[in-house]
Amino acid sequence: MYRKILVAFDGSEASERAVTEAIGLAANSQARVWVTFVLDKSKAYSYPVTHRDELIKAGARMLDGARTRSLQAGVPCHTKLVETDNIHETIAVRLERCAQLLEVDLVVMGTSGRSGWRRMAFGSVAEEFVRIARWPVLLIRADPQAGGSGVSAFQSTPAEGATELAHQDPFRAGIRCDELHHRHCSR
């Protein structure tokens, strides 16, 4: 069913559960997993350079852990640590560009499950991503005990011609995936 699954990963409980879910789906469909950590320049550049370097190292360590879990389950895995292109690009937009470049079949990501004023005050990467995604999106809640299974699926429809252009020439389609860290994992 799936060949390529992108997982948005930030080390949170919800994203840890998203990695677990993606590994399970990939194992059942003989798919590959791409675990991606996005460093947000708008926040990272407000810190000293040494802190930014620490964030990159921490992201790489988290990705290594996710890759290890995937390989232990016998699932091929790629990891990517990417940055937003500028202080105005959001994490959701960056993930969407990576998903388009990789031509994924499914995106799996965690969600906090916030609502009301908390969602208005803090926003939601998952909510923004669902609004712009051109692929099926599987959202995994941090705490499934809060009600329901903790899993939600959303289907997004590609914009007319966007997928075709991305397949023919990803750079002309405006897709660029600058990688700070990239590892290819195989069985």
Sequence and secondary structure as in RCSB ss.txt:
>XXXX:A:sequence
MYRKILVAFDGSEASERAVTEAIGLAANSQARVWVTFVLDKSKAYSYPVTHRDELIKAGARMLDGARTRSLQAGV
PCHTKLVETDNIHETIAVRLERCAQLLEVDLVVMGTSGRSGWRRMAFGSVAEEFVRIARWPVLLIRADPQAGGSG
VSAFQSTPAEGATELAHQDPFRAGIRCDELHHRHCSR
>XXXX:A:secstr
  SEEEEE  SSHHHHHHHHHHHHHHHHHT EEEEEEEE HHHHTTS HHHHHHHHHHHHHHHHHHHHHHHHTT 
 EEEEEEE SSTT  HHHHHHHHHHHHT SEEEEEE    HHHHHHH  HHHHHHHH SS EEEEES GGGSS S
EEEE     TTHHHHHHH TTTTT    EEEEEE   
